[in-house]
Amino acid sequence: MDKVRIGSVGLGRLGLQHAENIAGRIQNAELIAICDVDKPKVEETARRLGVKHQFTSFDDLVACKDVDAIAVVSPSALHTGQIAAAMKAGKHVFSEKPLGVTVAECKEAEKAVEAHPDLVFMLGFMRRFDESYKYAHDKVVAGEIGKPVLFRSYSQDPEKFIQGSIAFAPHSGGEFLDMSVHDIDLARWFTGSEPETVYAIGGCYAHPEFAAYKDGDNVSCLMKFKNDCMIFLFAGRTAPHGYNVETEIIGTKGILRIASIPQKNLVEVLDSHGVRRECSENFLERFATAYVNEVQEFVNCIVEKRKPSVTVYDGTKVSEIAYTCKAAFESGELLKF
């Protein structure tokens, strides 16, 4: 096919970003349709991006014969059902994480993908497509730092967005599922191994509202992987300085650090406060290129008739690990996988 005609569902912050990327930044792709329950937003976005088809019903989007593939960027609870419906209709599917809000839903998504081996399915673990993470991963695979012995990864959201986190808390699945899934995916990707044991701690250090959901505003866990690599993950919702994602891999022959300073760009500001580097404000800014790269890979897989390296099983495995981390946090006990 000359171009993959994509219909995108969901026009929230990330959904809008994906729609804009598909419309103007992805080669061999066309944003042919958009869908959201907010009709005025659909109409405005369609006018601005020049989209042919507009829908407020996902069923109508799936039934559109002009659509070759669907990007699922809707609320998390809808992902599994929409993945299954789209693939049953013969559409390739790119889905944002999570694959499902429970492990059982993830298993249902697996069945939907397995039933259609001729179609491309890809899950949006965008950090794998960030240039810095790809560069570091290539070095690990090449053996340049020897055997990895410790993987450390932090994900911190700015305190100024805390009200949104509190509002989402009843539906988030907990901080490990909501925030640490990308760190868990990276740990599996960099080490090529799976967890064996986990111990998790944390609490509500600034916002007691999370306690009602057996959650915290800052949590961490220590895992032992089957290859003996130590994995330390930290997730925080109260960063005073901005959006902070950083990773370190310590090996027997070297150390790699990715974004140890969460700087917005290479500019240094010199003013009455001294000399400083400004920080990224949110995930859209930090991983802007990665969001383009991952959808480009999805389109390339369709055009080249191959399967992506990120699979439906990665989504299930990460969810299983995240829920076990949550159970360890709630129990205070060392748990085995």
matplotlib code that plots the C-alpha trace (Angstrom):
import matplotlib.pyplot as plt

x = [0.0, 1.2, 0.0, -1.4, -4.7, -5.0, -8.0, -7.2, -9.5, -9.1, -8.2, -6.9, -3.3, -1.5, -4.3, -4.1, -0.3, -0.6, -3.2, -0.9, 2.1, 0.2, -1.2, 2.1, 5.2, 4.8, 6.0, 3.7, 0.8, -2.4, -4.7, -8.0, -10.3, -10.5, -12.9, -13.8, -16.9, -16.3, -17.9, -16.7, -13.1, -13.5, -14.8, -12.1, -9.3, -10.5, -10.6, -7.2, -5.5, -7.6, -9.1, -11.7, -13.8, -15.1, -16.7, -18.0, -18.7, -15.9, -18.1, -18.5, -14.8, -14.2, -16.8, -15.2, -13.8, -11.3, -9.4, -6.5, -5.3, -6.4, -4.5, -6.0, -5.3, -8.6, -9.1, -7.2, -10.4, -11.4, -8.2, -8.8, -12.3, -11.2, -8.2, -10.3, -13.0, -10.5, -8.6, -11.9, -12.7, -9.4, -7.6, -3.9, -3.7, -1.3, -2.4, -1.1, -0.3, -1.8, -2.8, -5.6, -6.3, -6.1, -4.0, -7.2, -7.9, -4.3, -4.9, -8.0, -6.0, -3.5, -6.3, -7.5, -4.0, -3.3, -6.6, -5.3, -1.7, -1.9, -2.4, 0.2, -0.3, 2.1, 2.0, 3.3, 6.3, 7.8, 11.0, 12.4, 12.2, 13.8, 17.2, 19.2, 17.6, 18.2, 21.8, 22.3, 20.6, 22.8, 25.9, 24.5, 23.7, 27.2, 28.7, 30.4, 29.6, 30.1, 27.4, 24.7, 24.6, 22.2, 19.4, 18.1, 15.2, 13.2, 9.9, 8.8, 5.8, 5.8, 4.1, 2.2, 0.1, -0.8, -4.5, -4.8, -3.0, -5.4, -8.4, -7.1, -6.1, -9.4, -8.8, -5.0, -4.3, -1.7, 1.6, 3.5, 1.0, 0.4, 4.0, 6.5, 5.3, 7.8, 10.6, 9.7, 9.6, 13.1, 14.4, 13.3, 14.5, 18.0, 18.6, 16.9, 15.6, 12.5, 12.0, 12.3, 11.6, 10.4, 10.2, 8.4, 8.1, 6.8, 4.0, 1.9, 4.6, 2.8, -0.7, -2.7, -5.5, -3.7, -3.9, -7.6, -6.6, -3.7, -1.3, 1.4, 2.6, 6.2, 7.0, 9.9, 10.8, 13.9, 13.7, 16.1, 16.0, 16.6, 20.0, 20.9, 20.7, 19.5, 16.6, 15.7, 12.7, 11.3, 8.1, 7.2, 4.4, 5.9, 8.9, 9.4, 11.6, 9.7, 9.2, 12.1, 12.8, 16.3, 18.0, 21.3, 22.7, 25.8, 27.8, 31.0, 33.0, 31.2, 28.2, 25.5, 23.3, 20.4, 19.1, 20.6, 19.8, 16.3, 17.1, 14.7, 17.5, 21.1, 20.5, 22.0, 20.2, 22.4, 20.3, 19.8, 19.2, 22.6, 23.3, 20.7, 19.3, 15.6, 13.7, 11.2, 7.6, 5.8, 6.1, 4.9, 7.9, 10.5, 9.5, 8.2, 10.6, 10.0, 6.2, 6.9, 9.5, 7.2, 4.3, 6.7, 7.9, 4.2, 3.6, 6.9, 5.9, 2.6, 4.3, 7.1, 4.9, 6.8, 6.0, 7.3, 9.7, 7.2, 4.5, 1.2, 3.0, 5.3, 2.1, 0.9, 4.2, 4.7, 1.2, 1.8, 5.1, 3.5, 0.6, 3.1, 5.0, 1.8, 1.0, 4.5, 3.9, 0.6, 1.9, 5.3, 6.6, 9.2, 7.2, 8.2, 7.0]
y = [0.0, 3.6, 4.9, 3.3, 5.0, 5.3, 6.1, 7.3, 7.0, 9.4, 13.1, 13.6, 15.0, 12.0, 11.2, 14.6, 14.3, 11.0, 12.5, 15.4, 13.1, 10.8, 13.8, 15.5, 13.6, 9.9, 8.7, 6.5, 7.2, 9.2, 10.3, 9.3, 9.4, 10.5, 9.5, 10.9, 11.4, 15.1, 16.1, 19.8, 18.6, 16.1, 18.7, 21.3, 18.8, 17.4, 20.9, 21.8, 18.5, 18.0, 14.7, 13.1, 11.1, 12.2, 9.9, 10.0, 6.2, 3.7, 1.2, 3.6, 4.1, 0.3, 0.0, 2.6, 0.9, 3.6, 2.7, 0.2, 0.6, 2.0, 3.9, 3.2, 6.2, 6.1, 5.8, 2.7, 0.8, 0.7, -0.6, -4.3, -4.2, -1.8, -3.8, -6.9, -5.1, -3.5, -6.7, -8.6, -6.0, -6.7, -3.5, -3.3, -1.9, 0.4, 0.7, 3.0, 1.3, -0.3, -3.3, -3.8, -2.5, -6.1, -9.1, -10.9, -8.2, -8.5, -12.2, -11.3, -8.9, -11.7, -13.9, -11.2, -10.7, -14.5, -14.9, -12.5, -13.5, -11.7, -8.3, -6.1, -5.3, -3.0, -1.6, 1.9, 1.5, 4.7, 4.8, 2.0, 4.4, 7.3, 8.0, 8.0, 4.8, 3.1, 4.2, 2.9, -0.4, -1.0, -0.6, -3.1, -5.6, -5.1, -6.0, -2.6, -2.4, -6.1, -7.9, -5.7, -6.0, -3.1, -1.4, 1.8, 3.8, 6.8, 8.2, 11.4, 13.7, 17.4, 18.3, 21.1, 18.3, 16.5, 17.3, 15.4, 12.4, 12.5, 12.6, 9.6, 7.6, 5.6, 4.3, 4.2, 0.7, 2.2, 4.0, 0.9, 0.3, 3.9, 5.2, 2.3, 0.2, 1.9, 1.4, -2.2, -2.6, -1.0, -3.3, -6.4, -4.9, -4.0, -7.2, -9.7, -11.3, -11.6, -10.9, -13.5, -11.6, -8.1, -6.0, -2.7, 0.3, 3.9, 6.0, 9.1, 11.6, 14.7, 13.7, 11.3, 11.1, 8.2, 6.0, 5.5, 3.4, 1.5, 3.7, 6.3, 9.5, 8.1, 4.4, 2.2, -1.4, -3.7, -6.7, -9.6, -10.8, -14.4, -13.5, -12.1, -8.4, -6.0, -3.8, -0.6, 1.4, 4.7, 6.4, 9.8, 12.3, 15.2, 16.3, 20.1, 20.7, 19.2, 15.9, 13.6, 10.2, 8.9, 5.5, 4.0, 0.6, -0.5, -3.3, -5.2, -3.1, 0.3, 2.4, 4.0, 6.9, 8.3, 11.8, 11.9, 15.6, 16.0, 19.1, 20.5, 21.2, 22.2, 25.8, 27.2, 30.1, 32.7, 35.2, 36.5, 33.0, 31.8, 29.3, 26.6, 24.2, 24.1, 20.8, 19.1, 19.9, 16.7, 13.4, 14.9, 17.3, 14.8, 11.9, 14.0, 12.2, 8.8, 9.1, 9.8, 7.0, 4.3, 5.0, 5.2, 1.7, 0.5, 1.9, 0.4, -3.0, -2.9, -1.7, -4.2, -7.0, -7.8, -7.9, -5.3, -6.1, -4.9, -7.5, -8.1, -10.4, -7.5, -5.7, -8.6, -9.3, -5.7, -5.6, -8.9, -7.4, -4.1, -5.8, -8.0, -4.8, -3.3, -6.5, -6.3, -2.7, -3.4, -6.4, -5.2, -8.7, -10.1, -11.7, -14.3, -14.2]
z = [0.0, -0.7, 2.7, 5.8, 6.5, 10.3, 12.4, 15.9, 19.0, 21.9, 21.9, 25.3, 25.8, 24.4, 21.9, 20.4, 20.2, 18.3, 15.9, 15.1, 14.6, 12.3, 10.3, 9.7, 11.0, 10.1, 6.6, 4.6, 6.9, 6.6, 9.4, 7.7, 10.8, 14.4, 17.1, 20.5, 22.6, 22.6, 19.3, 19.2, 19.8, 17.0, 14.6, 15.5, 15.3, 12.0, 10.5, 11.8, 10.6, 7.5, 8.6, 6.3, 8.7, 12.1, 14.6, 18.2, 18.2, 18.2, 16.5, 13.6, 13.4, 13.3, 10.5, 8.3, 5.2, 4.5, 7.8, 7.5, 11.1, 14.4, 17.1, 20.5, 22.7, 24.7, 28.5, 29.8, 30.7, 27.1, 25.6, 25.7, 24.1, 21.4, 20.5, 20.1, 18.1, 15.8, 15.1, 14.5, 11.9, 10.1, 11.3, 12.4, 15.9, 17.8, 21.4, 24.1, 27.5, 29.5, 27.5, 30.1, 33.6, 35.0, 34.1, 33.1, 30.5, 29.2, 28.6, 26.7, 24.5, 23.9, 22.6, 20.2, 18.8, 18.5, 16.6, 13.9, 13.1, 9.7, 11.4, 13.1, 16.8, 18.7, 22.3, 23.0, 25.2, 23.8, 25.9, 23.8, 20.8, 22.6, 20.9, 24.1, 25.4, 22.1, 22.1, 25.6, 24.8, 21.8, 24.1, 26.6, 23.8, 22.4, 25.8, 26.2, 30.0, 30.6, 32.6, 34.0, 37.8, 38.7, 36.9, 38.5, 37.1, 38.4, 37.1, 38.8, 38.0, 39.0, 42.3, 40.4, 38.6, 41.9, 41.7, 38.4, 40.0, 43.0, 40.7, 38.7, 41.8, 42.0, 38.5, 38.2, 39.6, 41.9, 41.3, 40.1, 37.4, 36.6, 36.6, 36.8, 33.8, 31.5, 34.0, 34.4, 30.6, 30.4, 33.1, 31.1, 27.8, 29.1, 31.1, 28.9, 32.1, 34.3, 38.0, 40.7, 44.0, 44.9, 48.1, 47.9, 50.3, 50.2, 51.6, 51.5, 52.5, 51.2, 50.1, 52.4, 49.8, 48.1, 51.3, 50.6, 47.6, 49.3, 47.3, 48.0, 46.5, 46.5, 46.2, 45.4, 45.0, 44.9, 42.6, 42.0, 38.4, 37.4, 36.0, 39.4, 38.3, 41.0, 39.9, 41.8, 40.8, 42.2, 41.3, 42.7, 42.3, 44.2, 42.2, 42.8, 39.7, 36.8, 35.0, 35.8, 34.1, 34.6, 34.3, 35.3, 34.3, 36.2, 34.6, 35.4, 32.9, 32.8, 33.7, 31.6, 32.7, 30.7, 31.6, 35.0, 34.8, 33.4, 31.3, 28.8, 26.2, 26.1, 27.2, 30.4, 32.0, 33.8, 35.8, 39.3, 40.6, 39.3, 36.6, 35.9, 33.4, 33.0, 33.3, 31.1, 32.1, 31.1, 29.3, 26.0, 26.0, 27.2, 24.8, 21.8, 19.4, 20.9, 20.3, 16.6, 16.3, 17.8, 15.5, 12.5, 13.5, 13.6, 10.1, 8.8, 10.1, 8.2, 5.0, 5.3, 6.5, 9.6, 13.3, 15.8, 18.6, 21.3, 21.6, 23.3, 25.7, 26.9, 27.9, 30.0, 31.6, 32.7, 34.2, 36.1, 37.5, 38.4, 40.3, 42.2, 43.1, 44.4, 46.4, 47.9, 48.8, 50.5, 52.4, 53.3, 52.5, 50.1, 47.4, 44.8, 41.2]

ax = plt.figure().add_subplot(projection="3d")
ax.plot(x, y, z, "-o")
ax.set_aspect("equal")
plt.show()
